[in-house]
């Protein structure tokens, strides 16, 4: 009897373990579609193992978003505690009307409780930017790998009838089973199996723990629909597609200025909106100022769409005196006011000193003469007898006392300096006339386009769509920037549509596709025909080379 009690206790413990194991091994929403047949008996649906949720913080007024407008977005993926989870990539949108950007590589991880069970919550915060007008569904998908234990499936015990049927099975016969056939316990199913010559625990605990299972699935969520509006007509010059609300200030890096010495002009833009579409051409060159290209740097703010973008341009005064640094302008679309806004800085008036090299060569000699006393000047003059002595000195002494400007090497050096000065003056005049500048620019553009062509060819061969379209955009920007006289990186798809019109439609498509791939992390359709796009880009570059 003590042995029988121990066996009963072990059996009860196994049954408790089996029921407890089922409490956390739940099917996911993504598996529901594949396992609907299992839940067709009307049983209540259990909590999911994993699910994802997309939260778009759009305009509460419900007026919709403008093309180019950016709004914050939060993506949360929840996984049932006790599972092994591997993220097989970042979340991605299921619609081509929006692009998702600024997602962190490492999401924030917390622990929450849902349906009375612990979940691990993984959260990304990013920016959703509208790129195509219309009413479109916004969905998200996240590829993951899950490792978990399946729900245990304990095997039922044999009935007395089954035990009697097994009596004829010689492989299961037990020579001592007949001794207990008339035992009071023979009618119990548990003991019937034991007395029939079988192990009472065989198969009993096989399903009490459950098998470990690993599945690659894609979590999906369809958040809803968003309405995207076309940009209002009448966009002013200088509009590059930025939508938001911005403030700006301009300042010079130094307080003292000299002719020919460069300084930095910085334009700081703060606010919220699509900073990636915000650009400026900078100040053009003039008779008073020499200017160089514009560089930019972005710093994210406390909110996903907030931050600061600093545009820096190097300028150099070309003359001394009073000079006015012209005002800088910034144009964007304010979605709250539903109109284009152009902001302008105040002109800056500076006083430029003469270059530090003016008259510097003559300064030491003049200073020496002015500080010499009359006695010293008289002592420097030679008497006639001394002059005669020097004149009759040997040739070696005369050579040592010959002034440098009378030597042959000095005459050759002076002639070389004169020729160099004439050449530099001619080059400067040619550069000011624009001839040399155009030649240098044309050579730089040819080298840039050739480099991007090689990148496009390699990307097409390897199937890298993001690199191909990015290189194509840079090649078009280099060619169009030289023709239009604007910084290459300031040219966007909107500029192509405005300046080129219908003939530039194919170039505009390349710009838009490059933007979409950039914002979406480089994801592209597997059936993308990159050889077609490679030929299209090559044809358009040749056409621009002959027309610009």
DRENVOLUM-268005 format. One record per residue (C-alpha): residue in one letter; x, y, z. Coordinates in steps of 0.02 Angstrom, whole numbers, padded with zeros to 5 digits, always signed. Example, Ala and Ser with C-alpha at 12.3 -4.5 7.8 and 13.67 -1.06 7.14 Angstrom:
REM residues 2
a+00615-00225+00390 s+00684-00053+00357 
//
This chain:
REM residues 548
x+00000+00000+00000 x+00139+00129+00034 x+00205+00099-00141 x+00032+00125-00214 x+00014+00293-00122 x+00181+00354-00189 x+00127+00308-00365 x-00039+00401-00344 x+00051+00558-00281 x+00172+00554-00429 x+00026+00537-00548 x-00064+00686-00471 x+00094+00792-00482 x+00114+00749-00665 x-00065+00800-00701 x-00038+00968-00613 x+00118+00999-00717 x+00023+00958-00875 x-00117+01080-00835 x+00007+01217-00784 x+00105+01198-00943 x-00050+01239-01046 x-00074+01405-00957 x+00070+01493-01047 x+00084+01404-01213 x-00038+01513-01313 x-00059+01533-01502 x-00016+01701-01582 x-00128+01808-01692 x-00013+01771-01837 x-00040+01585-01806 x-00229+01604-01788 x-00256+01600-01976 x-00159+01437-01989 x-00243+01362-01835 x-00424+01417-01857 x-00476+01237-01880 x-00414+01200-01705 x-00526+01338-01631 x-00681+01297-01735 x-00763+01205-01592 x-00823+01367-01513 x-00697+01365-01369 x-00643+01536-01300 x-00489+01608-01387 x-00332+01612-01282 x-00214+01764-01271 x-00087+01781-01411 x+00095+01736-01392 x+00146+01893-01488 x+00062+02042-01572 x+00113+02213-01641 x+00023+02381-01633 x+00049+02539-01738 x+00003+02707-01661 x+00004+02859-01779 x-00013+03028-01695 x-00090+03121-01842 x-00180+03288-01848 x-00321+03281-01718 x-00427+03394-01829 x-00444+03256-01957 x-00399+03370-02102 x-00269+03249-02166 x-00083+03262-02200 x+00006+03355-02339 x+00129+03270-02453 x+00296+03289-02365 x+00221+03311-02191 x+00300+03210-02051 x+00208+03147-01896 x+00267+03045-01745 x+00232+02860-01745 x+00251+02727-01609 x+00267+02540-01642 x+00245+02416-01499 x+00276+02229-01510 x+00223+02122-01361 x+00288+01945-01327 x+00225+01824-01196 x+00346+01798-01053 x+00455+01643-01057 x+00477+01640-01247 x+00636+01661-01345 x+00620+01804-01471 x+00732+01857-01615 x+00693+02012-01718 x+00728+01978-01902 x+00731+02162-01952 x+00653+02329-01915 x+00466+02361-01931 x+00413+02405-02108 x+00258+02484-02185 x+00140+02392-02301 x+00094+02548-02401 x+00200+02645-02526 x+00107+02807-02487 x+00214+02834-02332 x+00394+02812-02279 x+00454+02764-02106 x+00616+02839-02041 x+00718+02880-01886 x+00686+02711-01804 x+00817+02667-01671 x+00923+02513-01699 x+00892+02459-01518 x+00710+02480-01464 x+00655+02518-01287 x+00609+02362-01187 x+00488+02353-01039 x+00379+02225-00951 x+00189+02241-00952 x+00039+02135-00902 x-00101+02090-01022 x-00243+01964-00999 x-00169+01928-00828 x-00006+01866-00905 x+00168+01946-00912 x+00225+02014-01081 x+00389+02089-01140 x+00352+02250-01236 x+00474+02315-01369 x+00443+02495-01426 x+00507+02597-01573 x+00474+02784-01594 x+00499+02856-01768 x+00433+02973-01901 x+00300+02937-02033 x+00311+03046-02189 x+00175+03055-02322 x+00240+03043-02502 x+00083+03010-02606 x-00087+03096-02605 x-00247+02997-02576 x-00338+02896-02443 x-00227+02749-02397 x-00226+02612-02266 x-00078+02618-02147 x-00012+02449-02094 x+00145+02381-02012 x+00231+02213-02013 x+00374+02143-01909 x+00468+01981-01949 x+00516+01882-01793 x+00572+01709-01739 x+00486+01634-01586 x+00546+01488-01480 x+00420+01413-01358 x+00349+01250-01291 x+00191+01180-01365 x+00041+01143-01257 x+00061+00969-01178 x-00049+00827-01241 x-00058+00690-01106 x-00106+00519-01172 x-00265+00440-01096 x-00258+00285-00990 x-00323+00121-01057 x-00497+00065-01007 x-00536-00106-00931 x-00608-00161-01098 x-00447-00113-01183 x-00351-00208-01050 x-00454-00363-01086 x-00422-00340-01273 x-00237-00333-01237 x-00240-00499-01146 x-00221-00590-01312 x-00068-00488-01357 x+00077-00603-01320 x+00204-00460-01329 x+00112-00373-01186 x+00076-00529-01084 x+00141-00539-00908 x+00157-00714-00832 x+00118-00643-00661 x-00033-00540-00717 x-00152-00688-00692 x-00105-00695-00508 x-00185-00524-00486 x-00328-00543-00607 x-00451-00573-00467 x-00378-00432-00362 x-00498-00293-00302 x-00392-00172-00401 x-00414-00261-00566 x-00564-00150-00610 x-00465+00012-00592 x-00398+00075-00763 x-00231+00123-00689 x-00199-00044-00607 x-00278-00138-00752 x-00134-00079-00862 x-00007-00127-00729 x-00085-00298-00700 x-00095-00326-00887 x+00093-00329-00892 x+00120-00149-00951 x+00216-00004-00873 x+00080+00107-00794 x+00185+00263-00829 x+00226+00224-01011 x+00161+00370-01116 x+00085+00454-00963 x+00218+00592-00949 x+00269+00601-01131 x+00153+00748-01166 x+00154+00829-00993 x+00297+00949-01037 x+00270+00985-01222 x+00393+00993-01365 x+00503+01146-01399 x+00450+01233-01559 x+00529+01372-01663 x+00433+01471-01795 x+00474+01616-01910 x+00319+01725-01922 x+00272+01902-01973 x+00169+02004-01851 x+00048+02125-01936 x-00065+02268-01884 x-00181+02374-01992 x-00195+02537-01897 x-00324+02621-02009 x-00331+02746-02152 x-00253+02917-02172 x-00295+03052-02298 x-00147+03135-02385 x-00174+03302-02474 x-00080+03372-02623 x+00024+03528-02590 x-00072+03691-02616 x-00041+03775-02784 x+00071+03927-02801 x+00227+03864-02713 x+00350+04011-02700 x+00529+04001-02768 x+00647+03915-02648 x+00517+03792-02582 x+00601+03621-02568 x+00455+03518-02499 x+00475+03549-02312 x+00313+03545-02212 x+00307+03603-02030 x+00335+03754-01920 x+00510+03829-01907 x+00605+03977-01834 x+00778+04032-01891 x+00923+04144-01840 x+01084+04191-01933 x+01255+04236-01862 x+01436+04256-01916 x+01573+04155-01835 x+01687+04306-01798 x+01674+04491-01755 x+01827+04553-01851 x+01845+04541-02038 x+01990+04566-02160 x+01986+04569-02348 x+02020+04397-02419 x+02003+04306-02253 x+01857+04181-02247 x+01727+04168-02109 x+01574+04059-02080 x+01393+04113-02097 x+01278+03998-01996 x+01089+03985-02013 x+01004+03891-01868 x+00830+03823-01901 x+00728+03757-01754 x+00552+03686-01749 x+00457+03529-01796 x+00423+03453-01965 x+00509+03365-02110 x+00688+03425-02084 x+00750+03303-02217 x+00661+03407-02350 x+00725+03573-02281 x+00869+03648-02380 x+00938+03816-02436 x+01046+03874-02580 x+01147+04000-02478 x+01214+04169-02532 x+01269+04192-02713 x+01440+04265-02753 x+01451+04453-02780 x+01579+04592-02805 x+01588+04613-02616 x+01583+04431-02559 x+01656+04269-02619 x+01548+04120-02569 x+01568+03932-02560 x+01450+03782-02545 x+01323+03754-02406 x+01340+03613-02280 x+01208+03557-02156 x+01198+03459-01993 x+01041+03398-01903 x+01018+03371-01717 x+00861+03278-01659 x+00753+03357-01526 x+00649+03292-01382 x+00504+03246-01498 x+00519+03133-01651 x+00482+03274-01776 x+00573+03411-01680 x+00754+03464-01689 x+00878+03590-01756 x+00962+03599-01926 x+01114+03711-01951 x+01165+03770-02125 x+01345+03831-02138 x+01419+03930-02282 x+01595+03999-02297 x+01606+04178-02360 x+01757+04292-02389 x+01752+04483-02408 x+01835+04537-02570 x+01874+04716-02522 x+01899+04828-02371 x+01766+04947-02308 x+01582+04932-02264 x+01497+04776-02335 x+01319+04712-02313 x+01291+04525-02296 x+01121+04496-02381 x+00972+04420-02293 x+00940+04232-02300 x+00767+04162-02341 x+00681+04000-02293 x+00517+03939-02370 x+00406+03799-02304 x+00223+03746-02292 x+00138+03771-02123 x+00008+03632-02106 x-00083+03722-01964 x-00104+03883-02062 x-00122+03786-02226 x-00014+03908-02322 x+00166+03937-02379 x+00276+04038-02261 x+00436+04128-02309 x+00548+04185-02167 x+00694+04303-02190 x+00841+04353-02080 x+00898+04533-02060 x+01045+04593-02168 x+01210+04605-02074 x+01321+04759-02095 x+01507+04728-02066 x+01665+04831-02079 x+01809+04746-02167 x+01989+04795-02132 x+02124+04794-02264 x+02224+04636-02290 x+02367+04613-02167 x+02491+04591-02312 x+02470+04768-02386 x+02637+04863-02375 x+02712+04733-02261 x+02865+04703-02371 x+02921+04884-02361 x+02893+04899-02175 x+03059+04830-02108 x+03170+04940-02219 x+03071+05098-02184 x+03075+05063-01999 x+03263+05039-02000 x+03291+05204-02090 x+03176+05301-01978 x+03256+05235-01818 x+03438+05266-01871 x+03525+05419-01796 x+03615+05549-01905 x+03783+05488-01838 x+03742+05309-01889 x+03688+05366-02062 x+03850+05466-02082 x+03953+05317-02025 x+03871+05209-02158 x+03936+05325-02297 x+04108+05277-02362 x+04250+05401-02385 x+04334+05418-02557 x+04494+05332-02499 x+04396+05185-02433 x+04300+05174-02596 x+04461+05167-02693 x+04526+05031-02580 x+04373+04927-02611 x+04380+04956-02798 x+04557+04890-02806 x+04520+04738-02700 x+04543+04563-02771 x+04402+04479-02870 x+04354+04368-02722 x+04331+04520-02611 x+04227+04608-02745 x+04115+04456-02766 x+04084+04448-02579 x+04036+04632-02572 x+03925+04633-02730 x+03740+04671-02686 x+03615+04528-02714 x+03509+04625-02838 x+03660+04637-02956 x+03690+04448-02961 x+03631+04340-03105 x+03527+04220-03000 x+03432+04367-02926 x+03388+04431-03100 x+03323+04258-03150 x+03223+04246-02990 x+03146+04418-03018 x+03100+04372-03196 x+03017+04210-03138 x+02917+04302-03005 x+02860+04429-03133 x+02803+04294-03254 x+02710+04203-03114 x+02623+04364-03064 x+02567+04394-03244 x+02505+04215-03257 x+02409+04227-03095 x+02332+04392-03147 x+02277+04315-03312 x+02205+04165-03223 x+02114+04277-03100 x+02041+04380-03241 x+01989+04221-03331 x+01909+04151-03173 x+01815+04313-03143 x+01751+04306-03321 x+01684+04131-03284 x+01785+04034-03412 x+01900+03943-03292 x+01759+03920-03168 x+01653+03835-03298 x+01796+03724-03350 x+01833+03672-03171 x+01648+03641-03136 x+01626+03539-03295 x+01775+03430-03251 x+01713+03404-03074 x+01539+03357-03137 x+01612+03232-03263 x+01713+03147-03127 x+01564+03140-03008 x+01447+03069-03141 x+01576+02940-03195 x+01599+02883-03015 x+01410+02867-02989 x+01394+02770-03154 x+01516+02641-03088 x+01418+02630-02925 x+01255+02606-03022 x+01331+02467-03127 x+01393+02373-02973 x+01227+02396-02882 x+01129+02330-03031 x+01239+02176-03038 x+01218+02141-02851 x+01032+02182-02844 x+01056+02327-02722 x+00911+02443-02766 x+00945+02571-02627 x+01125+02599-02684 x+01074+02608-02867 x+00941+02741-02844 x+01049+02838-02719 x+01193+02846-02844 x+01073+02894-02985 x+01005+03038-02882 x+01182+03102-02844 x+01227+03095-03029 x+01072+03193-03079 x+01101+03318-02938 x+01280+03349-02996 x+01228+03377-03176 x+01076+03486-03136 x+01164+03584-02998 x+01301+03638-03120 x+01173+03687-03250 x+01059+03782-03130 x+01194+03861-03025 x+01128+03790-02860 x+01205+03669-02732 x+01184+03491-02792 x+01119+03422-02627 x+00982+03554-02623 x+00895+03483-02778 x+00742+03378-02738 x+00604+03294-02839 x+00496+03451-02825 x+00634+03555-02907 x+00647+03431-03051 x+00460+03439-03080 x+00457+03630-03072 x+00608+03666-03182 x+00604+03524-03309 x+00417+03496-03322 x+00353+03345-03421 x+00524+03308-03503 x+00594+03278-03329 x+00459+03155-03274 x+00575+03003-03281 x+00709+03095-03180 x+00578+03144-03053 x+00528+02960-03035 x+00709+02915-02996 x+00716+03051-02861 x+00553+02994-02781 x+00606+02811-02783 x+00775+02856-02706 x+00686+02954-02567 x+00569+02809-02534 x+00710+02682-02520 x+00811+02800-02410 x+00670+02827-02287 x+00614+02645-02285 x+00785+02577-02240 x+00828+02512-02415 x+00686+02386-02431 x+00630+02351-02610 x+00523+02229-02705 x+00611+02067-02747 x+00552+02078-02928 x+00631+02249-02956 x+00706+02257-03132 x+00865+02354-03094 x+00934+02333-03270 x+00786+02435-03335 x+00821+02576-03213 x+01007+02569-03253 x+00969+02598-03438 x+00843+02736-03399 x+00969+02830-03292 x+01105+02813-03424 x+00990+02880-03561 x+00935+03030-03456 x+01114+03073-03407 x+01167+03074-03590 x+01018+03185-03632 x+01065+03308-03494 x+01245+03310-03553 x+01192+03372-03724 x+01060+03497-03664 x+01142+03576-03511 
//
